[in-house]
Amino acid sequence: MSKRSLSHCRSILCLVLLATTSRGATYTDLAAKAKASQESAEKAGARPLVPATQPDAFQAGSGHLQAGGVLFYPDMNQVLLDRPPTCDDVLRRPWIVLAPGETNMLIVAAYSLRRADAVTLWAQILDRNNQPDDHVGVGVRPIIFAPVAQRDRKAYRMQGLWLAESSPVQATQGHLVAWMLRVEAGRKVVPGEYRLTYRVSWENEDPSTAPKDTLRVTVLPINLPEPAQRNYTFGAFCANADFSETQFRQMREHGIQSIMFFWGHYGLKVINDNGRLRLDFTQLDTMVERFRAAGLAGPIVLGLGNDHAGHLERRIAEAFDLPMQPREVREGKEVRLASLEDPRVEQRLIEALTLLFEHAKANSWPEIVILPYDEPTERLMPEYHRMVRLFREHFPKVRLYGVTMNNLALAQQLADADILSTNGDFARIIQFDRQNNKTAWFYGGVAAVQGFGDCRASYGLAKYAYKPDGSWFWSYNYYQADPWNEFDAAVPDSAWVICWPPLQESESSVASVGYEGLRAGVNDVRYAMALEDALKPGKGPDVERIRKQYEAWRQQAQQGRFTAAQAEAARLQMIEWILQLTGKPLPRGLEAVRAAGSPPAATQQARFQEVENEQE
């Protein structure tokens, strides 16, 4: 590499940032969790995976050694502890583009050339007059590398997983340290050009000699709609709903407005008060109060049963000594249900549900949607139909939710539900939904192991391209056993959840890199909605051209697997279309970036090779 290139590489030693005011887990605490999880992996006999040797690996010079390491922009989908940067990684220069009220993310990493106990990162946003602006800021979250199970838990890779509160981080020679940079534009920010300036210091070195650089930040003159105001629901499937207001606020910040949980896991207590049925609403009242205080719109979906057991009916049967169905195995699972054909069971169900809905109305709860049974087509269709009949007769205004999975034939079996929740066969099922006046909620697995880009694509435009009424994901917090041990259950937690439980009661959930990708996916949909708004009032050849191009994009996005690179390209294209339709100038360089097809961070996944564990 030429001296000029080396000099240029040093000039973009990127980094970052000051702590924000939100409270969360510390770097020290999460690093200890990661170390314990790695010890569990090794005890389980799992072998480490490291990236294959990169043929174009960047060759550091003496200046980088003096600085402490090589700083670069890694693949946002896989930030790996022991993947050295390539020349492209080091030379890449992100451009941060966002709208008022939006948060945009960027990952910056340093490949450590020497050990350090305290690597400190600082940054600020400056306006054209080289002054800070109260309406646009930057925050940092150190990324914690933790083992992520691979190959049926026989191996693991050290992946950038959790986000900690801002603080100095430790650096080990030959390993990465990394941060998620979050640029936040307030709703009152003046659109235009800003600059992100930053420096990084190993140990307590003289700040005047620390590497420095500046990144371009552009705030767009675009108003992004709120999906909930367009009746588009971003939701999360939860194991329970025992969340603090802080956790609910964190959900809202990431675009989540609705939750679904199984009532049998949380908030359900049936009481036999001398023959009178009562429900203890203490837990639910607390949850709903926090939910509303955090500003979530709802609805709240209560699951009365899963795919082999009824929760509410069994609690009632237990409390009033009512008959249960004989246990039998159906399609590989033992079913546990009350005798719904017994009029005494049905009457008690009606009493309980009446109490629930009257209490919800009296206390101004958000809409309550009912899931009679999860995935009933697996083995509970007779009971499902009985439950639907009960609701239609006694609670006709309550919306019922049916899980169709990925099969049109299953959706047709659940045609008596109001909301159909689908995780595949989207094109055919959305057509069925529209023909039958159903609310269409699409869902999929969105988990931390997928990283930033895949979570973004899956939760956002991959679903919205079909124009459903909402996007949901599995799961928020369905931990299999110890959430901090990747190897103590059949399914690794990183493949099952997007967040980890707070370490202190008043803290937010421990966010993952993938959780920030989920936020980006929500914002992608907001750009699509802004484009649709811009298309509504317009007429003329340009409007028709863009309308046809947008429709062509939607059809193309439905073909095959929708990727992070496609999501980034789609957002840039939508920005260009919106500005054209609203008669506003394009930011300098937007067309060139779009034409080059070069998003701010790489999306190509790294290859792996298996090695013996050589980590300290």
C-alpha positions in Angstrom: 0.0 0.0 0.0 1.3 3.5 -0.8 2.3 6.1 1.8 -0.6 8.2 0.7 -3.0 5.3 1.3 -1.5 4.6 4.7 -1.8 8.3 5.6 -5.4 8.2 4.5 -6.1 5.1 6.5 -4.7 6.8 9.6 -6.8 9.9 9.0 -10.0 7.8 9.2 -9.2 6.2 12.5 -12.7 6.6 13.6 -14.2 6.9 16.8 -16.5 7.9 19.2 -18.3 8.9 22.0 -19.9 10.3 25.0 -22.3 8.5 27.3 -26.0 9.2 27.1 -28.2 9.7 30.1 -30.1 6.4 29.9 -29.2 3.8 32.4 -28.1 0.3 31.5 -25.7 -2.5 32.1 -22.0 -1.5 32.4 -19.1 -2.7 30.2 -17.5 -4.4 33.2 -20.7 -6.3 34.2 -21.4 -7.5 30.6 -17.7 -8.4 30.0 -17.9 -10.7 33.1 -21.1 -12.3 31.7 -19.3 -12.9 28.4 -16.3 -14.5 30.1 -18.6 -16.8 32.1 -20.5 -17.8 29.0 -17.3 -18.6 27.2 -16.1 -20.8 30.1 -19.5 -22.6 29.8 -18.9 -23.1 26.1 -15.5 -24.7 26.7 -16.8 -26.9 29.5 -19.5 -28.1 27.1 -16.7 -29.1 24.7 -17.6 -26.5 22.1 -14.7 -25.4 19.8 -14.1 -21.8 18.7 -14.5 -20.6 15.1 -12.5 -17.8 13.8 -12.8 -16.1 10.4 -10.7 -17.5 7.6 -7.6 -15.6 6.6 -8.4 -12.6 4.5 -6.2 -12.3 1.3 -6.6 -8.5 1.4 -5.9 -8.1 5.1 -4.7 -4.6 6.0 -1.0 -4.3 6.9 -0.6 -2.0 9.8 2.3 0.4 9.9 4.4 1.9 12.8 2.0 4.8 13.1 -0.9 2.4 13.8 1.2 0.6 16.5 1.9 4.0 18.1 -1.8 4.9 18.0 -2.7 1.5 19.6 -4.6 -0.1 16.8 -6.2 0.1 13.3 -9.6 1.7 13.3 -12.2 0.8 10.7 -15.8 0.1 9.8 -16.6 -3.6 10.0 -19.4 -5.6 8.5 -22.4 -4.5 10.5 -24.0 -7.9 10.2 -21.1 -9.8 11.9 -18.7 -8.0 14.2 -16.2 -10.7 15.1 -13.6 -10.6 17.9 -10.7 -11.9 15.8 -11.4 -10.7 12.3 -8.6 -8.3 11.2 -9.7 -5.5 8.9 -9.3 -5.6 5.1 -8.0 -2.6 3.1 -11.5 -1.8 2.1 -12.7 -1.8 5.7 -10.0 0.8 6.6 -10.6 3.0 3.6 -14.4 2.9 3.8 -15.9 6.3 4.8 -19.5 6.2 6.0 -22.0 9.0 5.3 -24.7 9.3 8.0 -28.0 10.3 6.5 -31.2 10.7 8.6 -34.4 12.6 9.0 -35.7 14.6 12.0 -36.8 12.3 14.7 -34.7 9.4 13.5 -31.7 7.6 15.0 -29.2 6.2 12.6 -26.5 3.7 13.6 -22.9 2.9 12.6 -20.4 0.4 14.0 -16.8 1.4 14.4 -14.1 -1.0 15.5 -10.4 -1.0 16.4 -8.1 -3.9 15.7 -5.8 -3.8 18.7 -2.1 -3.9 18.1 -1.2 -3.7 21.8 -3.0 -4.3 25.1 -4.7 -1.5 26.9 -6.9 -1.3 30.0 -8.7 1.9 29.0 -9.5 2.8 25.4 -11.6 6.0 25.4 -13.7 7.3 22.6 -15.1 10.9 22.3 -17.3 12.5 19.7 -19.6 15.5 19.0 -21.8 16.8 16.2 -21.0 20.3 14.9 -23.0 22.5 12.6 -21.7 24.6 9.7 -20.5 27.2 12.1 -18.4 24.6 13.9 -20.7 24.8 16.9 -22.6 22.0 18.8 -26.3 21.8 18.1 -28.8 21.0 20.8 -31.1 19.1 18.3 -28.7 16.6 16.9 -26.3 14.4 19.0 -24.3 11.3 19.1 -24.1 8.5 21.7 -22.0 5.4 22.0 -22.5 1.9 23.2 -19.4 -0.4 23.6 -20.1 -3.7 22.0 -19.4 -6.8 24.1 -18.1 -9.9 22.4 -19.7 -13.1 23.6 -19.9 -16.7 22.4 -22.6 -17.5 19.9 -23.3 -21.2 19.5 -22.8 -22.7 16.1 -23.1 -26.2 14.5 -25.6 -27.7 16.9 -23.7 -26.1 19.9 -20.5 -28.0 19.0 -18.7 -24.8 18.2 -19.0 -21.1 18.9 -17.8 -17.8 17.5 -17.0 -14.6 19.4 -19.5 -12.2 18.0 -20.3 -8.6 18.9 -23.5 -9.2 20.8 -24.5 -6.9 23.6 -24.4 -3.1 24.0 -23.1 -1.6 27.3 -23.3 1.9 28.7 -20.5 4.2 27.5 -17.2 3.7 29.3 -13.6 3.0 28.6 -13.0 -0.5 27.3 -10.2 -3.0 27.5 -8.2 -4.0 24.4 -6.3 -7.2 23.9 -3.6 -7.5 21.2 -5.0 -9.2 18.1 -8.6 -8.7 19.0 -11.2 -6.1 18.2 -12.8 -3.5 20.4 -16.0 -2.0 18.9 -18.7 0.5 19.5 -22.1 1.2 18.1 -22.4 4.9 17.2 -25.9 6.3 17.4 -26.6 9.6 15.7 -29.9 11.1 16.9 -31.7 13.9 15.2 -34.4 15.7 17.2 -37.7 16.6 15.6 -36.8 20.4 15.7 -33.4 20.0 14.1 -32.8 22.2 11.0 -32.2 20.0 7.9 -28.8 20.4 6.4 -25.2 19.4 6.7 -23.4 18.6 10.0 -20.1 17.0 10.9 -19.4 14.2 13.3 -15.9 14.7 14.8 -14.2 12.2 17.0 -11.0 11.0 18.5 -9.7 7.8 20.2 -7.1 7.4 22.9 -5.3 4.3 24.2 -4.8 4.6 27.9 -4.1 8.2 29.0 -2.3 9.4 26.0 -2.2 13.1 25.0 -5.5 13.9 23.3 -3.7 16.3 21.0 -1.9 13.3 19.4 -4.9 11.0 19.3 -6.2 10.0 15.8 -9.0 12.4 14.7 -11.4 12.5 11.8 -14.7 13.9 10.6 -17.7 12.1 9.1 -20.4 13.8 7.1 -23.9 13.9 8.6 -26.9 15.0 6.5 -30.3 15.7 8.0 -32.9 15.4 5.4 -36.0 17.7 4.9 -38.3 14.7 5.2 -41.0 14.1 7.8 -41.2 10.4 8.7 -44.7 9.1 9.7 -45.4 7.1 12.8 -46.5 3.6 11.7 -49.0 3.3 14.6 -50.8 6.3 13.2 -51.1 4.5 9.9 -52.6 1.4 11.6 -49.4 -0.5 11.0 -48.4 -2.5 14.1 -44.8 -3.3 15.0 -45.0 -5.9 17.7 -42.9 -8.4 19.7 -43.7 -11.8 20.9 -42.8 -12.1 24.6 -42.5 -14.9 27.1 -44.1 -12.8 29.7 -44.8 -9.1 30.3 -43.1 -8.4 33.6 -41.4 -5.3 32.2 -40.4 -2.0 33.8 -41.5 1.3 32.3 -37.8 1.7 31.3 -38.0 -1.5 29.3 -41.3 -0.4 27.6 -39.7 3.0 26.8 -36.8 1.2 25.2 -39.2 -0.8 23.1 -40.9 2.3 21.9 -37.6 3.9 21.1 -36.9 0.9 18.8 -40.3 1.3 17.1 -42.2 -1.5 19.0 -45.8 -0.5 19.9 -47.5 -3.8 20.7 -46.7 -7.0 22.6 -48.1 -10.5 22.7 -47.6 -12.8 25.7 -49.2 -15.9 27.1 -51.5 -15.1 30.0 -50.6 -18.5 31.5 -47.0 -17.3 32.0 -47.8 -13.9 33.5 -50.7 -12.0 35.1 -53.3 -14.7 35.4 -54.6 -15.6 38.8 -58.1 -17.2 39.1 -59.7 -17.1 42.5 -62.6 -19.2 43.9 -64.1 -16.8 46.4 -66.8 -19.0 48.0 -68.1 -20.1 44.7 -67.7 -16.7 43.0 -65.0 -16.3 40.3 -62.6 -13.4 40.8 -59.5 -12.4 38.9 -56.5 -10.8 40.5 -55.5 -7.9 38.2 -52.6 -6.7 40.3 -49.9 -7.8 37.8 -51.7 -6.8 34.7 -52.7 -3.4 36.1 -49.0 -2.6 36.9 -47.9 -3.8 33.4 -50.6 -1.8 31.6 -49.8 1.3 33.6 -46.1 1.1 32.6 -47.0 0.2 29.0 -49.2 3.4 28.7 -46.7 5.6 30.6 -44.0 4.6 28.1 -46.3 5.7 25.3 -46.9 2.4 23.5 -50.0 2.4 21.4 -51.0 -1.3 21.6 -52.9 -3.4 21.1 -52.0 -5.9 23.8 -52.4 -9.5 22.7 -53.2 -12.1 25.4 -52.6 -15.7 24.6 -55.1 -18.0 26.3 -53.3 -21.1 25.3 -50.4 -22.5 23.3 -50.4 -25.3 20.7 -51.1 -28.0 23.2 -52.6 -26.5 26.4 -55.2 -24.0 27.4 -54.1 -21.6 30.2 -57.2 -19.8 31.3 -59.5 -22.8 31.1 -57.1 -25.0 33.1 -56.8 -22.4 35.9 -60.6 -22.2 36.1 -60.9 -26.0 36.1 -58.4 -26.2 38.9 -60.0 -23.5 41.0 -63.5 -24.9 40.7 -62.8 -28.6 40.5 -64.2 -28.8 37.0 -63.4 -31.7 34.6 -60.3 -31.8 32.4 -60.1 -33.6 29.1 -58.3 -37.0 29.3 -54.7 -36.4 28.4 -53.8 -37.7 25.0 -51.0 -37.3 22.5 -52.0 -35.5 19.4 -49.4 -34.9 16.6 -46.5 -35.6 19.0 -47.6 -33.5 22.0 -49.7 -34.3 25.0 -52.7 -31.9 25.1 -53.8 -30.4 28.4 -57.3 -28.9 28.1 -60.4 -28.4 30.1 -63.6 -30.1 29.0 -64.9 -27.1 27.0 -68.1 -29.0 26.1 -69.1 -29.0 29.8 -71.5 -26.1 30.2 -70.0 -25.3 33.7 -66.6 -24.8 32.1 -68.0 -22.6 29.4 -70.0 -20.5 31.9 -66.9 -19.9 34.1 -64.9 -18.9 31.0 -67.6 -16.4 30.1 -67.5 -15.0 33.7 -63.7 -14.7 33.6 -63.6 -13.0 30.2 -66.4 -10.6 31.2 -64.4 -9.5 34.2 -61.3 -9.0 32.0 -63.0 -6.9 29.4 -65.0 -4.9 31.9 -61.9 -4.2 33.9 -60.0 -3.2 30.8 -62.7 -0.8 29.8 -63.1 0.8 33.2 -59.3 1.4 33.4 -58.9 2.6 29.8 -56.5 -0.1 28.8 -55.4 -0.3 25.2 -57.3 -2.7 22.9 -57.1 -6.3 24.1 -56.8 -8.8 21.3 -57.2 -12.5 22.2 -55.2 -15.4 20.8 -57.4 -18.5 21.7 -54.6 -21.0 21.0 -51.2 -20.6 19.4 -50.9 -22.5 16.1 -54.2 -24.4 16.6 -54.0 -26.1 13.2 -51.3 -28.3 14.7 -53.7 -30.2 17.0 -56.4 -28.0 18.6 -58.9 -27.1 15.9 -62.0 -28.5 17.6 -61.2 -26.5 20.8 -60.3 -23.4 18.7 -63.7 -23.4 16.9 -65.5 -23.8 20.2 -63.6 -20.8 21.6 -64.3 -18.7 18.5 -68.0 -19.5 18.8 -68.0 -18.5 22.5 -66.4 -15.1 21.6 -68.7 -14.4 18.7 -71.7 -15.1 20.9 -70.7 -13.2 24.0 -67.8 -10.8 23.0 -68.4 -10.0 19.4 -66.4 -6.8 19.4 -63.2 -8.5 20.6 -60.7 -9.2 17.8 -59.4 -12.8 17.6 -55.9 -13.6 16.4 -55.0 -16.7 14.5 -51.5 -18.0 13.7 -51.5 -19.4 10.1 -47.7 -20.1 10.0 -46.6 -20.3 6.4 -49.4 -22.1 4.5 -52.4 -20.7 2.7 -54.4 -23.8 3.5 -53.9 -23.2 7.2 -54.9 -19.6 6.8 -58.2 -20.8 5.2 -58.8 -23.0 8.2 -58.5 -19.9 10.5 -60.8 -17.8 8.4 -63.0 -17.1 11.4 -60.2 -15.1 13.1 -60.0 -11.3 12.6 -56.3 -11.1 12.5 -54.1 -13.6 10.7 -50.5 -13.9 11.7 -48.3 -15.3 9.0 -44.6 -16.3 8.7 -44.5 -17.4 5.1 -46.5 -17.9 1.9 -46.9 -14.1 2.1 -48.0 -13.4 -1.4 -50.9 -15.8 -1.4 -52.0 -15.2 2.2 -52.0 -11.4 1.9 -54.3 -11.8 -1.1 -56.6 -14.1 1.0 -56.5 -11.6 3.8 -57.6 -8.7 1.6 -60.3 -10.7 -0.1 -61.7 -11.7 3.3 -61.2 -8.3 5.1 -58.7 -9.7 7.6 -56.0 -7.8 9.4 -52.7 -9.1 8.1 -49.8 -9.4 10.6 -46.6 -10.9 9.2 -43.9 -12.3 11.5 -40.6 -14.0 11.5 -37.7 -15.1 13.7 -35.6 -12.0 14.5 -32.8 -12.9 16.9 -29.5 -11.5 18.1 -27.4 -14.1 16.2 -28.6 -12.6 12.9 -26.7 -9.4 13.6 -27.7 -5.8 12.6 -28.4 -6.3 8.9 -30.5 -9.4 8.9 -32.6 -8.1 11.7 -33.1 -4.8 9.9 -34.2 -6.5 6.6 -36.5 -9.1 8.2 -38.4 -6.8 10.5 -38.7 -3.9 8.1 -39.0 -3.9 4.3 -38.9 -7.7 3.7 -42.4 -7.8 5.3 -43.6 -4.3 4.3 -43.0 -5.0 0.6 -46.2 -7.1 0.7 -48.2 -4.2 2.4 -49.5 -6.1 5.4 -50.9 -4.4 8.5 -48.0 -5.1 10.8 -44.7 -6.8 11.4 -43.9 -9.0 14.5 -40.9 -11.0 15.6 -40.1 -14.0 17.7 -38.9 -13.3 20.3 -38.1 -10.6 22.8 -37.3 -12.6 25.9 -38.1 -16.3 25.6 -35.0 -17.5 27.4 -34.5 -21.3 27.5 -32.7 -21.5 30.8 -30.0 -19.2 32.1 -30.0 -16.4 29.6 -26.3 -15.7 30.1 -25.3 -19.3 29.3 -25.5 -20.1 25.6 -24.9 -23.8 26.1 -27.4 -24.9 28.8 -30.5 -25.6 26.6 -31.5 -27.2 23.4 -31.8 -23.8 21.7 -29.1 -21.1 22.2 -30.5 -17.9 23.6 -28.8 -15.9 20.8 -30.9 -17.8 18.3 -34.1 -17.1 20.2 -34.1 -13.6 21.7 -33.3 -10.0 20.7 -32.6 -8.7 24.3 -31.3 -9.9 27.6 -32.8 -9.2 31.0 -31.7 -6.1 32.8 -29.0 -6.6 35.5 -30.7 -4.1 37.8 -34.4 -3.7 38.3 -34.7 -0.1 37.1 -32.5 -0.6 34.0 -33.5 -1.2 30.4 -33.1 -4.6 28.8 -29.6 -5.4 27.7 -29.8 -4.6 24.0 -28.1 -6.5 21.3 -26.6 -5.3 18.0 -29.5 -7.0 16.3 -31.9 -4.9 18.4 -30.5 -1.8 16.8 -31.0 -3.4 13.4 -34.6 -3.9 14.3 -34.9 -0.2 14.9 -33.3 0.5 11.5 -35.9 -1.8 9.9 -38.7 0.2 11.5 -37.2 3.4 10.1 -36.9 1.8 6.6 -40.7 1.3 6.7 -41.2 4.9 7.8 -39.3 6.1 4.7 -41.6 3.9 2.6 -44.6 5.5 4.2 -43.2 8.9 3.6 -42.8 8.1 -0.1 -46.4 6.8 -0.2 -47.5 10.1 1.4 -45.6 12.0 -1.3 -47.2 10.0 -4.1 -50.8 10.5 -2.9 -51.5 14.1 -3.9 -49.3 14.3 -7.0 -50.1 14.0 -10.7 -48.0 14.2 -13.7 -45.4 12.2 -15.5 -42.8 12.2 -12.7 -45.4 11.0 -10.2 -46.5 8.2 -12.4 -43.0 7.2 -13.2 -42.0 7.0 -9.5 -45.3 5.2 -8.6 -44.5 2.6 -11.2 -40.9 2.3 -10.1 -42.0 1.9 -6.4 -44.5 -0.8 -7.4 -41.8 -2.6 -9.4 -39.5 -2.4 -6.4 -42.2 -3.9 -4.2 -42.7 -6.8 -6.5 -38.9 -7.4 -6.9 -38.5 -7.3 -3.1 -40.9 -10.2 -2.8 -38.6 -12.4 -4.9 -36.2 -14.5 -2.9 -34.4 -13.6 0.3 -34.5 -9.8 1.1 -31.1 -8.7 2.3 -29.5 -5.9 4.3 -27.9 -4.5 1.2 -31.2 -4.4 -0.5 -32.7 -2.6 2.5 -30.0 0.1 2.4 -30.3 0.5 -1.4 -34.1 0.8 -1.1 -33.8 3.5 1.6 -31.5 5.6 -0.5 -33.7 5.2 -3.5 -36.8 6.2 -1.5 -35.0 9.3 -0.2 -34.3 10.3 -3.8 -37.9 9.8 -4.9 -39.3 11.7 -1.9 -37.1 14.7 -2.5 -37.9 14.7 -6.2 -41.7 14.5 -5.5 -41.5 17.3 -2.9 -39.4 19.6 -5.0 -36.4 19.6 -2.7 -32.8 19.4 -3.7 -30.9 16.1 -3.4 -28.0 16.0 -1.0 -24.7 16.3 -2.7 -23.4 12.9 -3.7 -26.6 10.9 -3.2 -27.0 9.9 -6.8 -23.4 8.8 -7.0 -23.6 6.7 -3.9 -26.8 5.1 -5.2 -25.3 4.4 -8.5 -22.2 2.9 -7.0 -24.4 0.6 -4.8 -22.0 1.2 -1.9 -23.9 1.5 1.5 -22.0 2.8 4.5 -21.0 -0.6 5.8 -20.3 -3.9 4.2 -23.0 -6.6 4.3 -21.1 -9.6 3.0 -20.8 -12.3 5.7 -17.4 -13.5 6.8 -16.3 -17.1 6.1 -15.2 -19.3 9.1 -12.6 -21.9 9.7 -12.4 -24.1 12.8 -9.3 -23.9 15.0 -8.2 -25.0 18.5 -8.9 -22.5 21.2 -5.9 -20.1 21.4 -7.7 -17.3 23.2 -6.3 -16.0 26.5 
